[in-house]
Amino acid sequence: MGQGGFERILVAVDGSGSSLSACEAVASLAAGFEADVTLLNVIPSGGIRRARQSEEVKAKLEEGSEKELEKAAAPFEGKGLSVSRETLHAKPSVAQSILDCAARKKCDLIGLGTRRLGGFQGMLLGSISNGVATHASCSVLVVRRGPSSKTAAFRKILVAVDGSANSRKAAKKAGEIAKAMGAELVVIHIIHIPGYAYDAAAGAATNTLENDARDYGRKLLQDTSSEFKRAGVTAKLELIEEIQSPSVRIARYAKEIGTDLVVIGARGVGGFERLLLGSVAIGVLHYSHCSVMVVR
């Protein structure tokens, strides 16, 4: 595995409590990797028609943006990190502006809160964070502070592996973060045999299916553990059987053990190449009580 981490991080801020929590979490992460950080505030497009009014409102919005960026910079400056600040007017949308800025600056991570602009209070994931996580070409950290969290730092990290290329990248990244932040690391593999498989198979065939899945899971976890040991990282291994949704089980297990961060690949086994975000990653993003990093 070895060192790698993150070199350039973009943090989308909007002045909300969720956004400030994201800044606190990313500040701890950036300090561990000595990453360059850009704070971005995107001003939503408005419907002002008269030129004079438009300029006056634009100036007010940009003034407010500067104040929000100054507040967002505090956690980074408190750790001795310097950050660059940027304000953009949404073209065509807030999410797309964030994605375009990350691409322009060649960022390898985008950090943001769970919701704000366009988000309904009943949703666990707002439209902006959902859009960025779904369409980003780099990794995305969606920060959600759990109800028992007293700090933004990541002290316990959970990574789910399934043998796919994306999950190997996720495991590598989780190991780098755990090592940099001195965090506890837990690796899980979900044995997911759908209920219809039992309906279609005879008893002996079902037993063979289960045993093969367990053997594969044990080997996968041991191989992953060996990779971590070579990188100087200790990890706890867990093999979990689940008939229902793997994403719900990952989220539930993360809550049970008090995880601060779930790391998952953007697409796992069975994911269609045309999909930027697999169904398990989408489920974990929506159901997890804690922060989630989708690794690409």
Backbone as CSV, one residue per row, in Angstrom:
resi,resn,N_x,N_y,N_z,CA_x,CA_y,CA_z,C_x,C_y,C_z
1,MET,0.822,-1.198,0.000,0.000,0.000,0.000,0.859,1.253,0.000
2,GLY,1.506,1.587,1.099,2.403,2.731,1.085,1.673,4.043,1.211
3,GLN,2.430,5.149,1.156,1.878,6.475,1.325,1.197,6.937,0.044
4,GLY,0.348,7.890,0.185,-0.373,8.433,-0.954,-1.271,9.535,-0.467
5,GLY,-2.370,9.155,0.171,-3.267,10.117,0.764,-3.871,11.066,-0.244
6,PHE,-3.931,12.339,0.129,-4.521,13.366,-0.720,-3.550,14.533,-0.862
7,GLU,-3.469,15.070,-2.063,-2.583,16.202,-2.327,-3.333,17.517,-2.466
8,ARG,-4.498,17.467,-3.118,-5.282,18.684,-3.349,-6.747,18.415,-3.004
9,ILE,-7.265,19.186,-2.056,-8.629,18.995,-1.560,-9.447,20.255,-1.793
10,LEU,-10.649,20.056,-2.313,-11.599,21.153,-2.473,-12.710,20.975,-1.447
11,VAL,-13.000,22.020,-0.674,-14.078,21.962,0.305,-15.149,22.959,-0.090
12,ALA,-16.356,22.467,-0.338,-17.480,23.328,-0.695,-18.154,23.805,0.588
13,VAL,-18.248,25.123,0.754,-18.814,25.684,1.983,-19.999,26.580,1.647
14,ASP,-20.935,26.692,2.607,-22.105,27.540,2.383,-22.567,28.246,3.656
15,GLY,-21.772,28.168,4.716,-22.124,28.854,5.947,-23.005,28.064,6.883
16,SER,-23.475,26.894,6.475,-24.342,26.077,7.328,-23.524,25.327,8.370
17,GLY,-24.217,24.809,9.397,-23.536,24.011,10.406,-22.929,22.761,9.818
18,SER,-23.628,22.155,8.864,-23.116,20.969,8.189,-21.827,21.281,7.439
19,SER,-21.799,22.446,6.826,-20.621,22.874,6.073,-19.427,23.101,6.998
20,LEU,-19.676,23.714,8.152,-18.584,23.964,9.106,-18.051,22.652,9.687
21,SER,-18.947,21.686,9.903,-18.502,20.363,10.360,-17.594,19.719,9.319
22,ALA,-17.939,19.920,8.037,-17.103,19.395,6.958,-15.722,20.030,6.995
23,CYS,-15.670,21.329,7.258,-14.377,22.022,7.332,-13.525,21.472,8.478
24,GLU,-14.149,21.250,9.623,-13.417,20.716,10.770,-12.850,19.330,10.470
25,ALA,-13.665,18.480,9.845,-13.223,17.120,9.513,-12.113,17.137,8.469
26,VAL,-12.299,17.935,7.424,-11.299,17.988,6.360,-10.004,18.621,6.865
27,ALA,-10.103,19.553,7.810,-8.895,20.170,8.365,-8.015,19.117,9.037
28,SER,-8.635,18.217,9.793,-7.871,17.137,10.433,-7.251,16.218,9.392
29,LEU,-8.021,15.935,8.350,-7.544,15.062,7.272,-6.400,15.730,6.506
30,ALA,-6.569,16.999,6.166,-5.563,17.726,5.398,-4.265,17.860,6.177
31,ALA,-4.375,18.051,7.481,-3.177,18.168,8.310,-2.386,16.867,8.306
32,GLY,-3.099,15.743,8.303,-2.433,14.449,8.305,-1.676,14.167,7.025
33,PHE,-2.132,14.759,5.922,-1.502,14.506,4.624,-0.774,15.725,4.054
34,GLU,-0.801,16.845,4.812,-0.172,18.095,4.357,-0.679,18.471,2.968
35,ALA,-1.991,18.396,2.803,-2.619,18.650,1.506,-2.868,20.137,1.274
36,ASP,-2.897,20.521,0.015,-3.308,21.871,-0.370,-4.828,21.918,-0.370
37,VAL,-5.386,22.973,0.220,-6.834,23.060,0.374,-7.371,24.332,-0.269
38,THR,-8.459,24.165,-1.013,-9.197,25.301,-1.569,-10.597,25.302,-0.976
39,LEU,-11.009,26.435,-0.428,-12.370,26.603,0.066,-13.189,27.290,-1.020
40,LEU,-14.312,26.698,-1.356,-15.140,27.219,-2.440,-16.544,27.522,-1.950
41,ASN,-17.015,28.732,-2.235,-18.415,29.075,-2.000,-19.058,29.380,-3.343
42,VAL,-20.123,28.669,-3.653,-20.832,28.871,-4.917,-22.131,29.613,-4.635
43,ILE,-22.295,30.764,-5.256,-23.500,31.562,-5.093,-24.542,31.088,-6.102
44,PRO,-25.706,30.649,-5.633,-26.731,30.158,-6.570,-27.158,31.251,-7.541
45,SER,-27.537,30.852,-8.728,-28.006,31.823,-9.717,-29.352,32.378,-9.286
46,GLY,-29.585,33.677,-9.561,-30.839,34.332,-9.187,-31.599,34.794,-10.408
47,GLY,-32.753,35.405,-10.180,-33.590,35.850,-11.286,-33.709,37.356,-11.377
48,ILE,-32.674,38.099,-10.923,-32.727,39.563,-10.948,-32.518,40.057,-12.372
49,ARG,-33.362,40.967,-12.825,-33.324,41.376,-14.222,-32.655,42.732,-14.435
50,ARG,-32.978,43.702,-13.592,-32.435,45.031,-13.823,-30.948,45.071,-13.524
51,ALA,-30.173,45.641,-14.423,-28.710,45.608,-14.331,-28.196,46.218,-13.046
52,ARG,-28.742,47.380,-12.660,-28.249,48.049,-11.450,-28.517,47.211,-10.218
53,GLN,-29.763,46.701,-10.116,-30.097,45.845,-8.985,-29.222,44.595,-8.983
54,SER,-28.992,44.079,-10.156,-28.184,42.870,-10.272,-26.784,43.094,-9.729
55,GLU,-26.170,44.216,-10.054,-24.819,44.520,-9.591,-24.796,44.743,-8.086
56,GLU,-25.832,45.430,-7.564,-25.899,45.682,-6.128,-26.049,44.382,-5.353
57,VAL,-26.944,43.534,-5.819,-27.156,42.249,-5.146,-25.926,41.364,-5.276
58,LYS,-25.310,41.376,-6.443,-24.096,40.589,-6.669,-23.007,40.977,-5.680
59,ALA,-22.835,42.297,-5.476,-21.817,42.782,-4.536,-22.125,42.322,-3.111
60,LYS,-23.418,42.372,-2.732,-23.815,41.924,-1.395,-23.562,40.429,-1.209
61,LEU,-23.902,39.650,-2.230,-23.700,38.206,-2.154,-22.221,37.859,-2.044
62,GLU,-21.391,38.545,-2.793,-19.957,38.286,-2.756,-19.356,38.711,-1.418
63,GLU,-19.901,39.774,-0.847,-19.451,40.197,0.487,-19.801,39.132,1.518
64,GLY,-21.021,38.597,1.409,-21.418,37.523,2.315,-20.591,36.274,2.120
65,SER,-20.232,35.996,0.885,-19.408,34.838,0.584,-18.030,34.951,1.242
66,GLU,-17.462,36.137,1.200,-16.150,36.357,1.819,-16.194,36.075,3.313
67,LYS,-17.297,36.478,3.957,-17.446,36.232,5.394,-17.573,34.735,5.681
68,GLU,-18.330,34.035,4.836,-18.489,32.593,5.016,-17.170,31.859,4.824
69,LEU,-16.391,32.288,3.840,-15.100,31.667,3.576,-14.117,31.939,4.714
70,GLU,-14.201,33.135,5.274,-13.326,33.467,6.401,-13.632,32.588,7.602
71,LYS,-14.921,32.383,7.859,-15.328,31.511,8.962,-14.895,30.066,8.695
72,ALA,-15.033,29.628,7.454,-14.675,28.252,7.095,-13.179,28.005,7.190
73,ALA,-12.378,29.067,7.029,-10.920,28.915,7.054,-10.384,28.703,8.467
74,ALA,-11.158,29.082,9.486,-10.678,29.038,10.867,-10.161,27.659,11.309
75,PRO,-10.884,26.555,11.043,-10.371,25.241,11.474,-9.029,24.885,10.836
76,PHE,-8.820,25.309,9.598,-7.567,25.018,8.897,-6.421,25.860,9.463
77,GLU,-6.693,27.145,9.661,-5.668,28.026,10.202,-5.299,27.624,11.625
78,GLY,-6.290,27.061,12.350,-6.019,26.587,13.708,-5.041,25.424,13.734
79,LYS,-4.904,24.732,12.607,-3.951,23.625,12.507,-2.699,24.036,11.736
80,GLY,-2.538,25.337,11.535,-1.350,25.834,10.855,-1.363,25.625,9.353
81,LEU,-2.559,25.410,8.776,-2.674,25.197,7.342,-3.102,26.491,6.649
82,SER,-2.511,26.761,5.508,-2.960,27.893,4.701,-3.912,27.364,3.635
83,VAL,-4.948,28.140,3.356,-5.943,27.713,2.370,-6.180,28.838,1.376
84,SER,-6.540,28.472,0.167,-6.962,29.459,-0.818,-8.480,29.515,-0.803
85,ARG,-9.034,30.667,-1.174,-10.478,30.866,-1.125,-10.976,31.310,-2.495
86,GLU,-12.154,30.807,-2.857,-12.695,31.143,-4.161,-14.211,31.240,-4.085
87,THR,-14.758,32.254,-4.757,-16.205,32.424,-4.865,-16.593,32.327,-6.339
88,LEU,-17.625,31.545,-6.615,-18.118,31.397,-7.977,-19.625,31.627,-8.005
89,HIS,-20.117,32.111,-9.119,-21.558,32.174,-9.343,-21.944,30.921,-10.110
90,ALA,-22.994,30.256,-9.643,-23.371,28.951,-10.198,-23.644,29.017,-11.689
91,LYS,-22.953,28.161,-12.431,-23.163,28.014,-13.876,-22.968,26.544,-14.242
92,PRO,-23.973,25.791,-14.573,-25.398,26.148,-14.504,-26.015,25.883,-13.140
93,SER,-25.322,25.084,-12.311,-25.858,24.711,-11.005,-24.737,24.740,-9.977
94,VAL,-25.129,24.709,-8.696,-24.136,24.692,-7.628,-23.275,23.432,-7.715
95,ALA,-23.931,22.281,-7.862,-23.195,21.012,-7.919,-22.218,20.981,-9.088
96,GLN,-22.672,21.413,-10.261,-21.803,21.392,-11.434,-20.640,22.358,-11.275
97,SER,-20.874,23.501,-10.638,-19.796,24.459,-10.399,-18.729,23.872,-9.482
98,ILE,-19.169,23.118,-8.481,-18.221,22.445,-7.584,-17.397,21.422,-8.360
99,LEU,-18.064,20.636,-9.176,-17.382,19.617,-9.966,-16.392,20.241,-10.946
100,ASP,-16.799,21.322,-11.594,-15.918,21.985,-12.565,-14.683,22.570,-11.877
101,CYS,-14.883,23.154,-10.701,-13.750,23.728,-9.966,-12.773,22.639,-9.541
102,ALA,-13.305,21.506,-9.062,-12.449,20.397,-8.646,-11.638,19.864,-9.818
103,ALA,-12.266,19.782,-10.997,-11.568,19.307,-12.188,-10.496,20.299,-12.617
104,ARG,-10.833,21.580,-12.567,-9.874,22.623,-12.978,-8.651,22.638,-12.084
105,LYS,-8.847,22.426,-10.797,-7.743,22.449,-9.846,-7.095,21.073,-9.659
106,LYS,-7.592,20.088,-10.390,-7.063,18.725,-10.342,-7.061,18.174,-8.915
107,CYS,-8.179,18.372,-8.233,-8.304,17.891,-6.858,-8.513,16.378,-6.830
108,ASP,-8.001,15.735,-5.802,-8.236,14.294,-5.648,-9.262,13.990,-4.573
109,LEU,-9.811,15.063,-3.942,-10.884,14.871,-2.962,-11.739,16.128,-2.903
110,ILE,-13.061,15.914,-2.855,-14.013,16.990,-2.600,-14.664,16.705,-1.258
111,GLY,-14.664,17.692,-0.372,-15.320,17.556,0.926,-16.502,18.501,1.014
112,LEU,-17.605,18.034,1.581,-18.780,18.885,1.749,-19.705,18.296,2.800
113,GLY,-20.660,19.119,3.257,-21.631,18.653,4.241,-22.744,17.868,3.596
114,THR,-23.693,17.437,4.410,-24.737,16.547,3.907,-25.845,17.255,3.161
115,ARG,-26.169,18.469,3.567,-27.265,19.161,2.884,-27.218,20.652,3.166
116,ARG,-27.886,21.370,2.313,-28.119,22.802,2.503,-28.982,23.269,1.352
117,LEU,-28.358,23.832,0.322,-29.114,24.403,-0.781,-29.863,23.321,-1.550
118,GLY,-31.160,23.456,-1.644,-31.959,22.501,-2.409,-32.268,21.237,-1.642
119,GLY,-31.787,21.110,-0.390,-32.016,19.890,0.368,-33.283,19.972,1.201
120,PHE,-34.077,18.934,1.227,-35.259,18.881,2.074,-34.856,18.354,3.442
121,GLN,-35.430,18.914,4.487,-35.032,18.538,5.839,-35.248,17.053,6.114
122,GLY,-36.190,16.430,5.423,-36.467,15.029,5.666,-35.476,14.085,5.018
123,MET,-34.606,14.629,4.169,-33.656,13.782,3.459,-32.352,13.684,4.234
124,LEU,-31.724,12.516,4.212,-30.430,12.353,4.853,-29.323,12.956,4.008
125,LEU,-29.544,13.054,2.722,-28.531,13.587,1.813,-29.182,14.609,0.908
126,GLY,-28.665,15.842,0.916,-29.246,16.898,0.107,-28.894,16.769,-1.365
127,SER,-29.548,17.564,-2.183,-29.375,17.457,-3.630,-27.977,17.844,-4.082
128,ILE,-27.342,18.813,-3.398,-25.998,19.234,-3.790,-24.987,18.124,-3.504
129,SER,-24.991,17.633,-2.269,-24.044,16.573,-1.902,-24.309,15.304,-2.701
130,ASN,-25.566,15.008,-2.960,-25.908,13.836,-3.764,-25.385,13.989,-5.188
131,GLY,-25.572,15.164,-5.772,-25.105,15.395,-7.136,-23.600,15.327,-7.253
132,VAL,-22.900,15.915,-6.291,-21.437,15.891,-6.322,-20.919,14.470,-6.137
133,ALA,-21.461,13.755,-5.151,-21.003,12.385,-4.889,-21.262,11.467,-6.080
134,THR,-22.364,11.703,-6.777,-22.733,10.850,-7.898,-21.874,11.089,-9.132
135,HIS,-21.535,12.344,-9.398,-20.910,12.677,-10.678,-19.438,13.072,-10.610
136,ALA,-18.864,13.144,-9.432,-17.455,13.547,-9.324,-16.529,12.515,-9.953
137,SER,-15.454,12.995,-10.549,-14.449,12.092,-11.119,-13.371,11.741,-10.099
138,CYS,-13.379,12.432,-8.947,-12.429,12.135,-7.870,-13.195,11.616,-6.659
139,SER,-12.473,11.308,-5.600,-13.122,10.837,-4.376,-13.910,11.971,-3.727
140,VAL,-14.956,11.597,-2.981,-15.821,12.580,-2.323,-16.020,12.190,-0.864
141,LEU,-15.856,13.172,0.031,-16.110,12.962,1.451,-17.351,13.761,1.833
142,VAL,-18.412,13.051,2.211,-19.635,13.693,2.688,-19.617,13.602,4.207
143,VAL,-19.511,14.745,4.858,-19.339,14.774,6.314,-20.690,14.854,7.004
144,ARG,-20.923,13.884,7.856,-22.135,13.847,8.679,-21.696,13.480,10.089
145,ARG,-21.808,14.419,10.984,-21.405,14.137,12.358,-22.490,13.343,13.050
146,GLY,-22.132,12.181,13.585,-23.098,11.329,14.270,-23.603,11.956,15.550
147,PRO,-24.727,11.481,16.069,-25.334,12.072,17.262,-24.454,11.996,18.493
148,SER,-23.519,11.031,18.564,-22.652,10.897,19.739,-21.253,11.456,19.492
149,SER,-21.014,12.017,18.304,-19.682,12.513,17.970,-19.392,13.810,18.723
150,LYS,-18.230,13.880,19.354,-17.811,15.084,20.061,-16.672,15.781,19.341
151,THR,-16.169,15.152,18.310,-15.067,15.727,17.558,-15.247,15.434,16.080
152,ALA,-14.637,16.279,15.258,-14.732,16.070,13.812,-13.680,15.099,13.311
153,ALA,-12.721,14.755,14.184,-11.647,13.855,13.766,-12.178,12.438,13.573
154,PHE,-11.527,11.690,12.701,-11.920,10.310,12.436,-11.093,9.383,13.325
155,ARG,-11.751,8.781,14.321,-11.061,7.902,15.269,-11.321,6.428,14.991
156,LYS,-12.443,6.131,14.348,-12.747,4.742,13.976,-13.251,4.741,12.543
157,ILE,-12.579,3.968,11.695,-12.881,3.943,10.268,-13.319,2.540,9.864
158,LEU,-14.391,2.480,9.091,-14.896,1.207,8.579,-14.776,1.207,7.068
159,VAL,-14.191,0.150,6.512,-14.126,0.021,5.058,-14.732,-1.319,4.660
160,ALA,-15.593,-1.282,3.648,-16.227,-2.495,3.140,-15.524,-2.936,1.871
161,VAL,-15.174,-4.223,1.797,-14.465,-4.750,0.629,-15.275,-5.877,-0.003
162,ASP,-15.160,-5.988,-1.344,-15.879,-7.060,-2.041,-15.026,-7.719,-3.116
163,GLY,-13.757,-7.327,-3.209,-12.864,-7.931,-4.185,-12.762,-7.169,-5.486
164,SER,-13.587,-6.141,-5.685,-13.545,-5.353,-6.912,-12.370,-4.378,-6.885
165,ALA,-12.043,-3.844,-8.051,-10.958,-2.862,-8.135,-11.280,-1.627,-7.312
166,ASN,-12.548,-1.210,-7.327,-12.947,-0.040,-6.554,-12.795,-0.270,-5.061
167,SER,-13.126,-1.454,-4.596,-13.010,-1.711,-3.154,-11.547,-1.831,-2.730
168,ARG,-10.678,-2.285,-3.619,-9.249,-2.317,-3.296,-8.700,-0.902,-3.146
169,LYS,-9.167,0.002,-4.013,-8.770,1.408,-3.878,-9.285,1.983,-2.557
170,ALA,-10.522,1.632,-2.210,-11.114,2.120,-0.969,-10.335,1.611,0.240
171,ALA,-9.962,0.336,0.211,-9.196,-0.235,1.318,-7.845,0.452,1.457
172,LYS,-7.182,0.692,0.349,-5.883,1.371,0.362,-6.018,2.764,0.973
173,LYS,-7.047,3.491,0.544,-7.263,4.846,1.048,-7.612,4.829,2.529
174,ALA,-8.441,3.874,2.947,-8.807,3.772,4.355,-7.576,3.507,5.213
175,GLY,-6.674,2.657,4.714,-5.442,2.382,5.442,-4.558,3.613,5.567
176,GLU,-4.478,4.388,4.502,-3.676,5.622,4.526,-4.242,6.623,5.534
177,ILE,-5.575,6.751,5.549,-6.203,7.687,6.487,-6.005,7.222,7.926
178,ALA,-6.218,5.924,8.172,-6.052,5.381,9.520,-4.629,5.598,10.026
179,LYS,-3.655,5.388,9.148,-2.262,5.548,9.549,-1.927,7.015,9.824
180,ALA,-2.414,7.902,8.959,-2.124,9.328,9.106,-2.788,9.928,10.338
181,MET,-3.980,9.423,10.691,-4.740,10.014,11.783,-4.701,9.175,13.058
182,GLY,-3.985,8.060,13.029,-3.911,7.208,14.206,-5.260,6.616,14.570
183,ALA,-6.048,6.288,13.566,-7.412,5.799,13.797,-7.478,4.280,13.827
184,GLU,-8.494,3.763,14.507,-8.788,2.328,14.503,-9.433,1.990,13.164
185,LEU,-9.062,0.850,12.605,-9.578,0.456,11.290,-10.289,-0.887,11.373
186,VAL,-11.495,-0.939,10.825,-12.285,-2.177,10.770,-12.598,-2.471,9.307
187,VAL,-12.331,-3.716,8.888,-12.591,-4.137,7.510,-13.692,-5.185,7.524
188,ILE,-14.734,-4.962,6.710,-15.816,-5.944,6.666,-16.052,-6.413,5.235
189,HIS,-16.513,-7.641,5.155,-16.996,-8.175,3.874,-18.388,-8.719,4.114
190,ILE,-19.335,-8.293,3.288,-20.714,-8.748,3.409,-20.942,-9.928,2.474
191,ILE,-21.324,-11.056,3.062,-21.755,-12.194,2.247,-23.224,-11.977,1.936
192,HIS,-23.501,-11.672,0.691,-24.880,-11.352,0.315,-25.402,-12.405,-0.659
193,ILE,-26.245,-13.282,-0.138,-26.918,-14.276,-0.976,-28.396,-13.934,-0.972
194,PRO,-28.932,-13.418,-2.065,-30.335,-12.996,-2.107,-31.293,-14.127,-1.751
195,GLY,-32.409,-13.760,-1.166,-33.397,-14.750,-0.758,-33.881,-15.622,-1.893
196,TYR,-33.973,-15.056,-3.117,-34.481,-15.854,-4.245,-33.530,-16.995,-4.603
197,ALA,-32.241,-16.880,-4.214,-31.289,-17.953,-4.507,-31.647,-19.212,-3.727
198,TYR,-32.183,-19.019,-2.512,-32.588,-20.158,-1.703,-33.854,-20.799,-2.269
199,ASP,-34.716,-19.979,-2.847,-35.941,-20.513,-3.440,-35.639,-21.335,-4.688
200,ALA,-34.588,-20.938,-5.410,-34.287,-21.588,-6.693,-33.392,-22.810,-6.550
201,ALA,-32.673,-22.900,-5.427,-31.676,-23.971,-5.286,-32.143,-25.048,-4.306
202,ALA,-31.652,-26.268,-4.529,-31.919,-27.366,-3.607,-31.021,-27.208,-2.378
203,GLY,-31.290,-27.994,-1.343,-30.544,-27.883,-0.094,-29.045,-28.005,-0.263
204,ALA,-28.587,-29.060,-0.982,-27.154,-29.281,-1.164,-26.511,-28.131,-1.930
205,ALA,-27.209,-27.646,-2.956,-26.676,-26.545,-3.757,-26.582,-25.268,-2.930
206,THR,-27.559,-25.074,-2.049,-27.550,-23.887,-1.187,-26.369,-23.933,-0.234
207,ASN,-26.107,-25.106,0.343,-24.965,-25.253,1.256,-23.651,-24.971,0.535
208,THR,-23.535,-25.460,-0.687,-22.319,-25.213,-1.464,-22.151,-23.725,-1.737
209,LEU,-23.238,-23.069,-2.079,-23.219,-21.627,-2.350,-22.758,-20.853,-1.117
210,GLU,-23.297,-21.202,0.030,-22.939,-20.514,1.276,-21.480,-20.759,1.634
211,ASN,-21.034,-22.019,1.529,-19.656,-22.355,1.892,-18.645,-21.671,0.969
212,ASP,-18.956,-21.646,-0.317,-18.061,-20.967,-1.266,-17.967,-19.474,-0.963
213,ALA,-19.116,-18.893,-0.630,-19.134,-17.460,-0.315,-18.338,-17.165,0.947
214,ARG,-18.443,-18.032,1.946,-17.679,-17.836,3.181,-16.180,-17.999,2.940
215,ASP,-15.815,-19.010,2.161,-14.397,-19.232,1.855,-13.812,-18.028,1.113
216,TYR,-14.579,-17.514,0.151,-14.125,-16.346,-0.604,-13.961,-15.141,0.321
217,GLY,-14.940,-14.937,1.197,-14.893,-13.796,2.115,-13.715,-13.870,3.071
218,ARG,-13.462,-15.059,3.625,-12.329,-15.212,4.552,-11.001,-14.937,3.857
219,LYS,-10.853,-15.461,2.658,-9.608,-15.242,1.912,-9.436,-13.764,1.559
220,LEU,-10.522,-13.134,1.155,-10.466,-11.718,0.801,-10.038,-10.880,2.003
221,LEU,-10.606,-11.162,3.158,-10.253,-10.411,4.356,-8.806,-10.653,4.770
222,GLN,-8.356,-11.903,4.674,-6.981,-12.200,5.032,-5.995,-11.531,4.074
223,ASP,-6.311,-11.546,2.793,-5.441,-10.889,1.805,-5.388,-9.381,2.059
224,THR,-6.547,-8.808,2.383,-6.597,-7.374,2.679,-5.810,-7.054,3.930
225,SER,-5.936,-7.895,4.951,-5.182,-7.704,6.191,-3.678,-7.765,5.948
226,SER,-3.258,-8.693,5.088,-1.825,-8.814,4.769,-1.303,-7.543,4.098
227,GLU,-2.135,-6.958,3.218,-1.762,-5.696,2.569,-1.600,-4.593,3.606
228,PHE,-2.508,-4.540,4.556,-2.425,-3.524,5.601,-1.171,-3.715,6.455
229,LYS,-0.864,-4.948,6.808,0.311,-5.208,7.648,1.587,-4.766,6.958
230,ARG,1.663,-4.989,5.650,2.850,-4.543,4.908,2.975,-3.021,4.917
231,ALA,1.840,-2.344,5.069,1.841,-0.879,5.112,1.939,-0.353,6.542
232,GLY,2.059,-1.261,7.501,2.183,-0.840,8.897,0.864,-0.454,9.531
233,VAL,-0.235,-1.048,9.061,-1.571,-0.733,9.575,-2.213,-1.996,10.135
234,THR,-2.771,-1.884,11.340,-3.471,-3.008,11.959,-4.971,-2.828,11.756
235,ALA,-5.644,-3.911,11.383,-7.082,-3.815,11.120,-7.826,-4.983,11.756
236,LYS,-9.032,-4.705,12.214,-9.940,-5.742,12.706,-10.760,-6.242,11.530
237,LEU,-10.963,-7.562,11.433,-11.683,-8.159,10.308,-13.037,-8.699,10.745
238,GLU,-14.059,-8.470,9.913,-15.395,-8.976,10.216,-16.049,-9.522,8.956
239,LEU,-16.581,-10.748,9.055,-17.323,-11.377,7.967,-18.785,-11.409,8.374
240,ILE,-19.646,-10.801,7.571,-21.055,-10.655,7.942,-21.946,-11.228,6.843
241,GLU,-22.923,-12.017,7.228,-23.870,-12.575,6.272,-25.153,-11.758,6.284
242,GLU,-25.657,-11.442,5.113,-26.834,-10.572,4.995,-27.674,-10.984,3.794
243,ILE,-28.938,-11.288,4.029,-29.835,-11.655,2.942,-30.409,-10.404,2.286
244,GLN,-30.653,-9.381,3.092,-31.261,-8.164,2.575,-30.204,-7.252,1.947
245,SER,-30.354,-5.963,2.054,-29.489,-4.990,1.390,-28.122,-4.868,2.050
246,PRO,-27.020,-5.063,1.302,-25.678,-4.883,1.864,-25.448,-3.458,2.345
247,SER,-25.990,-2.470,1.634,-25.759,-1.077,2.026,-26.391,-0.769,3.379
248,VAL,-27.578,-1.279,3.611,-28.233,-1.064,4.902,-27.449,-1.754,6.014
249,ARG,-26.929,-2.947,5.728,-26.173,-3.683,6.747,-24.858,-2.975,7.077
250,ILE,-24.201,-2.433,6.067,-22.962,-1.679,6.298,-23.248,-0.465,7.182
251,ALA,-24.302,0.265,6.840,-24.662,1.452,7.612,-25.048,1.084,9.046
252,ARG,-25.794,-0.001,9.204,-26.223,-0.420,10.534,-25.029,-0.864,11.375
253,TYR,-24.124,-1.616,10.767,-22.943,-2.072,11.491,-22.060,-0.890,11.889
254,ALA,-21.936,0.090,10.992,-21.136,1.277,11.307,-21.676,1.985,12.543
255,LYS,-22.990,2.047,12.646,-23.606,2.689,13.810,-23.404,1.853,15.064
256,GLU,-23.502,0.534,14.931,-23.357,-0.357,16.078,-21.991,-0.229,16.732
257,ILE,-20.944,-0.064,15.931,-19.589,-0.017,16.493,-19.079,1.407,16.686
258,GLY,-19.911,2.404,16.425,-19.518,3.787,16.659,-18.498,4.318,15.673
259,THR,-18.696,4.007,14.405,-17.769,4.451,13.366,-17.909,5.951,13.098
260,ASP,-16.778,6.619,12.860,-16.786,8.037,12.482,-16.805,8.213,10.968
261,LEU,-16.251,7.226,10.260,-16.128,7.336,8.808,-16.273,5.969,8.168
262,VAL,-17.124,5.899,7.138,-17.237,4.701,6.301,-16.564,5.011,4.972
263,VAL,-15.657,4.136,4.545,-14.978,4.299,3.259,-15.456,3.181,2.344
264,ILE,-15.879,3.561,1.140,-16.426,2.568,0.220,-16.064,2.928,-1.210
265,GLY,-15.899,1.905,-2.050,-15.614,2.144,-3.456,-16.838,2.677,-4.177
266,ALA,-16.600,3.448,-5.225,-17.715,4.041,-5.956,-18.594,2.983,-6.607
267,ARG,-17.983,1.893,-7.009,-18.737,0.833,-7.690,-18.119,-0.497,-7.307
268,GLY,-18.958,-1.450,-6.967,-18.442,-2.740,-6.541,-18.692,-3.833,-7.547
269,VAL,-18.590,-5.062,-7.093,-18.855,-6.210,-7.946,-20.295,-6.137,-8.446
270,GLY,-20.468,-6.336,-9.744,-21.804,-6.295,-10.303,-22.233,-4.922,-10.765
271,GLY,-21.370,-3.914,-10.571,-21.718,-2.557,-11.000,-21.555,-2.413,-12.502
272,PHE,-22.492,-1.741,-13.136,-22.393,-1.502,-14.573,-21.391,-0.390,-14.825
273,GLU,-20.564,-0.548,-15.840,-19.536,0.449,-16.133,-20.125,1.824,-16.415
274,ARG,-21.357,1.862,-16.918,-21.938,3.157,-17.267,-22.376,3.925,-16.018
275,LEU,-22.478,3.245,-14.883,-22.891,3.910,-13.657,-21.691,4.497,-12.940
276,LEU,-21.767,5.793,-12.595,-20.673,6.440,-11.874,-20.681,6.040,-10.403
277,LEU,-21.856,5.694,-9.899,-21.985,5.341,-8.491,-22.853,4.108,-8.370
278,GLY,-22.331,3.058,-7.750,-23.072,1.812,-7.618,-24.158,1.900,-6.569
279,SER,-25.062,0.927,-6.580,-26.211,0.945,-5.683,-25.804,0.824,-4.216
280,VAL,-24.746,0.064,-3.913,-24.301,-0.072,-2.529,-23.747,1.255,-2.019
281,ALA,-22.934,1.922,-2.828,-22.387,3.219,-2.432,-23.506,4.234,-2.213
282,ILE,-24.491,4.237,-3.084,-25.627,5.156,-2.938,-26.358,4.880,-1.626
283,GLY,-26.598,3.608,-1.347,-27.291,3.245,-0.116,-26.523,3.643,1.124
284,VAL,-25.226,3.404,1.129,-24.402,3.764,2.289,-24.412,5.272,2.495
285,LEU,-24.319,6.037,1.408,-24.368,7.500,1.504,-25.661,7.975,2.156
286,HIS,-26.766,7.347,1.812,-28.060,7.803,2.316,-28.385,7.276,3.710
287,TYR,-27.916,6.076,4.043,-28.327,5.463,5.297,-27.351,5.655,6.455
288,SER,-26.107,5.980,6.186,-25.109,6.044,7.252,-25.339,7.224,8.185
289,HIS,-25.135,6.983,9.477,-25.281,8.035,10.481,-24.033,8.915,10.551
290,CYS,-22.939,8.423,9.966,-21.657,9.110,10.072,-21.160,9.563,8.697
291,SER,-19.971,10.110,8.666,-19.383,10.564,7.413,-19.097,9.388,6.498
292,VAL,-19.155,9.649,5.193,-18.892,8.606,4.188,-17.934,9.161,3.145
293,MET,-16.921,8.357,2.808,-16.018,8.710,1.716,-16.203,7.709,0.590
294,VAL,-16.553,8.232,-0.584,-16.658,7.401,-1.783,-15.354,7.559,-2.547
295,VAL,-14.650,6.452,-2.728,-13.315,6.479,-3.341,-13.378,6.122,-4.813
296,ARG,-12.700,6.954,-5.623,-12.576,6.673,-7.059,-11.112,6.614,-7.410
